[in-house]
Amino acid sequence: MIILRGGWHLLKDLIYRQLHDRIVESILASILGGMVVKEGARKRLTELERNRFLDEAWPQINEKITRLGLPSEELLNSRSHG
């Protein structure tokens, strides 16, 4: 049981640290004299980035697309305007 005396930000920090530690453990290995990147680390990091995009960024992007009434054909055929 977690008692939230210090506020929600403390719980978020704890969760972030635990997730960060798990991610680091999944991509790095400790060897004598240092650390090495584990096989499959690039795939794991890409998977994490993809999931984060779909969970955090995409809902906001999709909401804006809907709000602006942009048809999918226009989005798929659009060019960068930079």
N, CA, C and O atoms as CSV, one atom per row, in Angstrom:
chain,resi,resn,atom,element,x,y,z
A,1,MET,N,N,0.844,-1.177,0.000
A,1,MET,CA,C,0.000,0.000,0.000
A,1,MET,C,C,0.890,1.241,0.000
A,1,MET,O,O,1.837,1.336,0.780
A,2,ILE,N,N,0.579,2.183,-0.874
A,2,ILE,CA,C,1.346,3.419,-0.972
A,2,ILE,C,C,0.527,4.550,-0.383
A,2,ILE,O,O,-0.628,4.755,-0.756
A,3,ILE,N,N,1.134,5.284,0.543
A,3,ILE,CA,C,0.480,6.444,1.142
A,3,ILE,C,C,1.034,7.686,0.463
A,3,ILE,O,O,2.244,7.911,0.449
A,4,LEU,N,N,0.141,8.489,-0.100
A,4,LEU,CA,C,0.556,9.669,-0.858
A,4,LEU,C,C,0.643,10.895,0.036
A,4,LEU,O,O,-0.182,11.802,-0.074
A,5,ARG,N,N,1.632,10.932,0.920
A,5,ARG,CA,C,1.806,12.092,1.791
A,5,ARG,C,C,2.510,13.229,1.062
A,5,ARG,O,O,2.213,14.400,1.301
A,6,GLY,N,N,3.427,12.895,0.187
A,6,GLY,CA,C,4.220,13.916,-0.498
A,6,GLY,C,C,3.595,14.404,-1.784
A,6,GLY,O,O,4.125,15.314,-2.423
A,7,GLY,N,N,2.497,13.829,-2.169
A,7,GLY,CA,C,1.842,14.264,-3.393
A,7,GLY,C,C,2.020,13.273,-4.525
A,7,GLY,O,O,2.831,12.349,-4.463
A,8,TRP,N,N,1.238,13.500,-5.550
A,8,TRP,CA,C,1.221,12.634,-6.723
A,8,TRP,C,C,2.570,12.609,-7.435
A,8,TRP,O,O,2.958,11.578,-7.984
A,9,HIS,N,N,3.289,13.733,-7.435
A,9,HIS,CA,C,4.568,13.787,-8.163
A,9,HIS,C,C,5.578,12.795,-7.603
A,9,HIS,O,O,6.423,12.299,-8.348
A,10,LEU,N,N,5.513,12.494,-6.313
A,10,LEU,CA,C,6.441,11.513,-5.741
A,10,LEU,C,C,6.148,10.118,-6.264
A,10,LEU,O,O,7.068,9.353,-6.552
A,11,LEU,N,N,4.869,9.786,-6.389
A,11,LEU,CA,C,4.495,8.487,-6.933
A,11,LEU,C,C,4.909,8.393,-8.399
A,11,LEU,O,O,5.428,7.366,-8.837
A,12,LYS,N,N,4.680,9.464,-9.155
A,12,LYS,CA,C,5.090,9.475,-10.557
A,12,LYS,C,C,6.596,9.310,-10.676
A,12,LYS,O,O,7.066,8.587,-11.554
A,13,ASP,N,N,7.363,9.966,-9.811
A,13,ASP,CA,C,8.822,9.832,-9.835
A,13,ASP,C,C,9.243,8.397,-9.548
A,13,ASP,O,O,10.146,7.870,-10.198
A,14,LEU,N,N,8.592,7.764,-8.579
A,14,LEU,CA,C,8.904,6.379,-8.226
A,14,LEU,C,C,8.611,5.453,-9.404
A,14,LEU,O,O,9.427,4.598,-9.750
A,15,ILE,N,N,7.453,5.629,-10.010
A,15,ILE,CA,C,7.083,4.800,-11.155
A,15,ILE,C,C,8.058,5.023,-12.303
A,15,ILE,O,O,8.494,4.067,-12.943
A,16,TYR,N,N,8.401,6.285,-12.568
A,16,TYR,CA,C,9.345,6.598,-13.642
A,16,TYR,C,C,10.686,5.919,-13.393
A,16,TYR,O,O,11.259,5.326,-14.307
A,17,ARG,N,N,11.190,6.000,-12.166
A,17,ARG,CA,C,12.489,5.381,-11.854
A,17,ARG,C,C,12.441,3.878,-12.066
A,17,ARG,O,O,13.381,3.294,-12.605
A,18,GLN,N,N,11.339,3.241,-11.642
A,18,GLN,CA,C,11.225,1.796,-11.814
A,18,GLN,C,C,11.171,1.423,-13.292
A,18,GLN,O,O,11.822,0.470,-13.719
A,19,LEU,N,N,10.400,2.171,-14.067
A,19,LEU,CA,C,10.334,1.905,-15.504
A,19,LEU,C,C,11.685,2.159,-16.163
A,19,LEU,O,O,12.123,1.377,-17.006
A,20,HIS,N,N,12.339,3.243,-15.785
A,20,HIS,CA,C,13.656,3.567,-16.333
A,20,HIS,C,C,14.637,2.440,-16.034
A,20,HIS,O,O,15.385,2.020,-16.917
A,21,ASP,N,N,14.641,1.948,-14.800
A,21,ASP,CA,C,15.548,0.864,-14.430
A,21,ASP,C,C,15.268,-0.391,-15.252
A,21,ASP,O,O,16.201,-1.076,-15.672
A,22,ARG,N,N,14.003,-0.695,-15.483
A,22,ARG,CA,C,13.658,-1.877,-16.283
A,22,ARG,C,C,14.102,-1.711,-17.728
A,22,ARG,O,O,14.593,-2.660,-18.341
A,23,ILE,N,N,13.936,-0.527,-18.269
A,23,ILE,CA,C,14.367,-0.279,-19.646
A,23,ILE,C,C,15.876,-0.427,-19.752
A,23,ILE,O,O,16.376,-1.080,-20.667
A,24,VAL,N,N,16.601,0.177,-18.820
A,24,VAL,CA,C,18.063,0.088,-18.829
A,24,VAL,C,C,18.502,-1.366,-18.713
A,24,VAL,O,O,19.405,-1.798,-19.429
A,25,GLU,N,N,17.872,-2.127,-17.818
A,25,GLU,CA,C,18.220,-3.540,-17.657
A,25,GLU,C,C,17.940,-4.337,-18.926
A,25,GLU,O,O,18.624,-5.322,-19.204
A,26,SER,N,N,16.933,-3.914,-19.702
A,26,SER,CA,C,16.580,-4.666,-20.903
A,26,SER,C,C,17.511,-4.369,-22.076
A,26,SER,O,O,17.528,-5.125,-23.048
A,27,ILE,N,N,18.288,-3.281,-22.007
A,27,ILE,CA,C,19.157,-2.944,-23.145
A,27,ILE,C,C,20.642,-2.920,-22.811
A,27,ILE,O,O,21.474,-2.909,-23.719
A,28,LEU,N,N,20.994,-2.913,-21.524
A,28,LEU,CA,C,22.401,-2.871,-21.137
A,28,LEU,C,C,22.768,-4.079,-20.289
A,28,LEU,O,O,21.953,-4.586,-19.518
A,29,ALA,N,N,23.991,-4.526,-20.442
A,29,ALA,CA,C,24.505,-5.622,-19.633
A,29,ALA,C,C,25.790,-5.167,-18.957
A,29,ALA,O,O,26.618,-4.483,-19.559
A,30,SER,N,N,25.938,-5.551,-17.722
A,30,SER,CA,C,27.137,-5.206,-16.971
A,30,SER,C,C,28.185,-6.286,-17.189
A,30,SER,O,O,27.912,-7.478,-17.042
A,31,ILE,N,N,29.382,-5.850,-17.540
A,31,ILE,CA,C,30.496,-6.781,-17.683
A,31,ILE,C,C,31.665,-6.218,-16.895
A,31,ILE,O,O,31.639,-5.065,-16.466
A,32,LEU,N,N,32.664,-7.017,-16.712
A,32,LEU,CA,C,33.848,-6.569,-16.003
A,32,LEU,C,C,34.427,-5.354,-16.717
A,32,LEU,O,O,34.823,-5.438,-17.879
A,33,GLY,N,N,34.472,-4.248,-16.028
A,33,GLY,CA,C,35.038,-3.042,-16.606
A,33,GLY,C,C,34.036,-2.095,-17.231
A,33,GLY,O,O,34.426,-1.043,-17.738
A,34,GLY,N,N,32.762,-2.431,-17.212
A,34,GLY,CA,C,31.803,-1.482,-17.784
A,34,GLY,C,C,30.484,-2.094,-18.189
A,34,GLY,O,O,30.042,-3.109,-17.650
A,35,MET,N,N,29.874,-1.442,-19.155
A,35,MET,CA,C,28.557,-1.843,-19.634
A,35,MET,C,C,28.631,-2.051,-21.145
A,35,MET,O,O,29.416,-1.404,-21.837
A,36,VAL,N,N,27.806,-2.958,-21.636
A,36,VAL,CA,C,27.682,-3.170,-23.077
A,36,VAL,C,C,26.205,-3.151,-23.446
A,36,VAL,O,O,25.336,-3.445,-22.624
A,37,VAL,N,N,25.944,-2.802,-24.683
A,37,VAL,CA,C,24.574,-2.800,-25.183
A,37,VAL,C,C,24.204,-4.234,-25.547
A,37,VAL,O,O,24.941,-4.914,-26.261
A,38,LYS,N,N,23.063,-4.682,-25.053
A,38,LYS,CA,C,22.609,-6.038,-25.329
A,38,LYS,C,C,22.137,-6.172,-26.771
A,38,LYS,O,O,21.719,-5.202,-27.404
A,39,GLU,N,N,22.215,-7.400,-27.268
A,39,GLU,CA,C,21.678,-7.695,-28.585
A,39,GLU,C,C,20.173,-7.431,-28.560
A,39,GLU,O,O,19.491,-7.803,-27.606
A,40,GLY,N,N,19.670,-6.805,-29.585
A,40,GLY,CA,C,18.248,-6.499,-29.659
A,40,GLY,C,C,17.858,-5.185,-29.008
A,40,GLY,O,O,16.675,-4.852,-28.941
A,41,ALA,N,N,18.853,-4.427,-28.522
A,41,ALA,CA,C,18.561,-3.161,-27.838
A,41,ALA,C,C,17.894,-2.159,-28.777
A,41,ALA,O,O,16.950,-1.476,-28.381
A,42,ARG,N,N,18.368,-2.067,-30.000
A,42,ARG,CA,C,17.776,-1.127,-30.960
A,42,ARG,C,C,16.303,-1.460,-31.187
A,42,ARG,O,O,15.453,-0.569,-31.210
A,43,LYS,N,N,16.011,-2.740,-31.353
A,43,LYS,CA,C,14.624,-3.168,-31.563
A,43,LYS,C,C,13.771,-2.817,-30.344
A,43,LYS,O,O,12.648,-2.335,-30.483
A,44,ARG,N,N,14.308,-3.060,-29.157
A,44,ARG,CA,C,13.577,-2.763,-27.923
A,44,ARG,C,C,13.319,-1.263,-27.781
A,44,ARG,O,O,12.211,-0.861,-27.428
A,45,LEU,N,N,14.322,-0.438,-28.051
A,45,LEU,CA,C,14.153,1.010,-27.954
A,45,LEU,C,C,13.154,1.529,-28.985
A,45,LEU,O,O,12.351,2.413,-28.691
A,46,THR,N,N,13.210,0.974,-30.193
A,46,THR,CA,C,12.250,1.367,-31.226
A,46,THR,C,C,10.835,0.987,-30.811
A,46,THR,O,O,9.895,1.757,-31.009
A,47,GLU,N,N,10.691,-0.188,-30.241
A,47,GLU,CA,C,9.383,-0.641,-29.754
A,47,GLU,C,C,8.859,0.283,-28.652
A,47,GLU,O,O,7.682,0.642,-28.644
A,48,LEU,N,N,9.731,0.662,-27.733
A,48,LEU,CA,C,9.334,1.570,-26.657
A,48,LEU,C,C,8.933,2.936,-27.203
A,48,LEU,O,O,7.942,3.519,-26.763
A,49,GLU,N,N,9.711,3.449,-28.170
A,49,GLU,CA,C,9.400,4.744,-28.766
A,49,GLU,C,C,8.082,4.684,-29.535
A,49,GLU,O,O,7.278,5.615,-29.476
A,50,ARG,N,N,7.867,3.590,-30.251
A,50,ARG,CA,C,6.622,3.407,-31.008
A,50,ARG,C,C,5.426,3.396,-30.061
A,50,ARG,O,O,4.431,4.081,-30.301
A,51,ASN,N,N,5.524,2.625,-28.998
A,51,ASN,CA,C,4.430,2.546,-28.030
A,51,ASN,C,C,4.159,3.895,-27.380
A,51,ASN,O,O,3.006,4.276,-27.180
A,52,ARG,N,N,5.216,4.608,-27.054
A,52,ARG,CA,C,5.042,5.924,-26.437
A,52,ARG,C,C,4.361,6.889,-27.409
A,52,ARG,O,O,3.488,7.663,-27.015
A,53,PHE,N,N,4.763,6.837,-28.674
A,53,PHE,CA,C,4.128,7.683,-29.684
A,53,PHE,C,C,2.641,7.367,-29.793
A,53,PHE,O,O,1.806,8.271,-29.790
A,54,LEU,N,N,2.315,6.072,-29.891
A,54,LEU,CA,C,0.913,5.679,-30.038
A,54,LEU,C,C,0.088,6.016,-28.800
A,54,LEU,O,O,-1.091,6.350,-28.914
A,55,ASP,N,N,0.693,5.932,-27.630
A,55,ASP,CA,C,-0.031,6.207,-26.381
A,55,ASP,C,C,-0.145,7.691,-26.067
A,55,ASP,O,O,-1.162,8.134,-25.532
A,56,GLU,N,N,0.888,8.465,-26.394
A,56,GLU,CA,C,0.929,9.861,-25.962
A,56,GLU,C,C,0.727,10.862,-27.098
A,56,GLU,O,O,-0.106,11.762,-26.985
A,57,ALA,N,N,1.471,10.719,-28.177
A,57,ALA,CA,C,1.429,11.725,-29.240
A,57,ALA,C,C,0.254,11.517,-30.196
A,57,ALA,O,O,-0.432,12.474,-30.555
A,58,TRP,N,N,0.024,10.274,-30.606
A,58,TRP,CA,C,-0.985,10.027,-31.625
A,58,TRP,C,C,-2.385,10.490,-31.227
A,58,TRP,O,O,-3.062,11.090,-32.062
A,59,PRO,N,N,-2.855,10.254,-30.019
A,59,PRO,CA,C,-4.199,10.740,-29.672
A,59,PRO,C,C,-4.354,12.252,-29.872
A,59,PRO,O,O,-5.406,12.707,-30.320
A,60,GLN,N,N,-3.333,13.023,-29.551
A,60,GLN,CA,C,-3.385,14.475,-29.745
A,60,GLN,C,C,-3.375,14.828,-31.232
A,60,GLN,O,O,-4.114,15.707,-31.674
A,61,ILE,N,N,-2.538,14.141,-31.990
A,61,ILE,CA,C,-2.468,14.385,-33.431
A,61,ILE,C,C,-3.800,14.015,-34.084
A,61,ILE,O,O,-4.329,14.771,-34.899
A,62,ASN,N,N,-4.331,12.860,-33.725
A,62,ASN,CA,C,-5.594,12.401,-34.293
A,62,ASN,C,C,-6.734,13.359,-33.958
A,62,ASN,O,O,-7.589,13.627,-34.803
A,63,GLU,N,N,-6.749,13.871,-32.743
A,63,GLU,CA,C,-7.781,14.825,-32.334
A,63,GLU,C,C,-7.691,16.093,-33.176
A,63,GLU,O,O,-8.713,16.645,-33.585
A,64,LYS,N,N,-6.477,16.550,-33.435
A,64,LYS,CA,C,-6.289,17.762,-34.236
A,64,LYS,C,C,-6.697,17.524,-35.687
A,64,LYS,O,O,-7.323,18.387,-36.303
A,65,ILE,N,N,-6.352,16.372,-36.232
A,65,ILE,CA,C,-6.752,16.021,-37.596
A,65,ILE,C,C,-8.273,16.030,-37.710
A,65,ILE,O,O,-8.830,16.568,-38.666
A,66,THR,N,N,-8.932,15.433,-36.732
A,66,THR,CA,C,-10.395,15.391,-36.719
A,66,THR,C,C,-10.980,16.791,-36.601
A,66,THR,O,O,-11.918,17.144,-37.316
A,67,ARG,N,N,-10.421,17.584,-35.696
A,67,ARG,CA,C,-10.916,18.941,-35.476
A,67,ARG,C,C,-10.774,19.801,-36.730
A,67,ARG,O,O,-11.639,20.624,-37.027
A,68,LEU,N,N,-9.680,19.605,-37.459
A,68,LEU,CA,C,-9.442,20.380,-38.676
A,68,LEU,C,C,-10.181,19.818,-39.890
A,68,LEU,O,O,-10.226,20.448,-40.946
A,69,GLY,N,N,-10.754,18.635,-39.730
A,69,GLY,CA,C,-11.499,18.027,-40.830
A,69,GLY,C,C,-10.627,17.618,-41.997
A,69,GLY,O,O,-11.043,17.705,-43.153
A,70,LEU,N,N,-9.421,17.173,-41.698
A,70,LEU,CA,C,-8.493,16.776,-42.760
A,70,LEU,C,C,-8.799,15.351,-43.220
A,70,LEU,O,O,-8.755,14.423,-42.412
A,71,PRO,N,N,-9.106,15.166,-44.497
A,71,PRO,CA,C,-9.345,13.810,-44.995
A,71,PRO,C,C,-8.023,13.036,-45.088
A,71,PRO,O,O,-6.965,13.616,-45.330
A,72,SER,N,N,-8.108,11.728,-44.891
A,72,SER,CA,C,-6.897,10.901,-44.893
A,72,SER,C,C,-6.158,10.974,-46.226
A,72,SER,O,O,-4.928,10.924,-46.254
A,73,GLU,N,N,-6.898,11.093,-47.336
A,73,GLU,CA,C,-6.242,11.185,-48.648
A,73,GLU,C,C,-5.345,12.421,-48.720
A,73,GLU,O,O,-4.237,12.363,-49.254
A,74,GLU,N,N,-5.828,13.524,-48.184
A,74,GLU,CA,C,-5.034,14.754,-48.200
A,74,GLU,C,C,-3.775,14.598,-47.347
A,74,GLU,O,O,-2.702,15.073,-47.719
A,75,LEU,N,N,-3.915,13.937,-46.215
A,75,LEU,CA,C,-2.753,13.729,-45.342
A,75,LEU,C,C,-1.725,12.823,-46.008
A,75,LEU,O,O,-0.525,13.092,-45.956
A,76,LEU,N,N,-2.198,11.752,-46.632
A,76,LEU,CA,C,-1.283,10.802,-47.261
A,76,LEU,C,C,-0.586,11.385,-48.486
A,76,LEU,O,O,0.536,10.993,-48.806
A,77,ASN,N,N,-1.234,12.308,-49.164
A,77,ASN,CA,C,-0.663,12.890,-50.382
A,77,ASN,C,C,0.017,14.234,-50.147
A,77,ASN,O,O,0.533,14.839,-51.086
A,78,SER,N,N,0.020,14.702,-48.908
A,78,SER,CA,C,0.598,16.019,-48.636
A,78,SER,C,C,2.117,15.961,-48.661
A,78,SER,O,O,2.729,14.918,-48.430
A,79,ARG,N,N,2.700,17.110,-48.946
A,79,ARG,CA,C,4.154,17.246,-48.933
A,79,ARG,C,C,4.542,18.105,-47.756
A,79,ARG,O,O,3.734,18.875,-47.238
A,80,SER,N,N,5.768,17.970,-47.343
A,80,SER,CA,C,6.278,18.810,-46.262
A,80,SER,C,C,6.337,20.250,-46.746
A,80,SER,O,O,6.805,20.525,-47.850
A,81,HIS,N,N,5.863,21.155,-45.920
A,81,HIS,CA,C,5.869,22.583,-46.268
A,81,HIS,C,C,6.922,23.308,-45.444
A,81,HIS,O,O,6.586,24.217,-44.685
A,82,GLY,N,N,8.185,22.929,-45.575
A,82,GLY,CA,C,9.238,23.519,-44.773
A,82,GLY,C,C,10.095,24.360,-45.538
A,82,GLY,O,O,11.040,24.935,-44.997
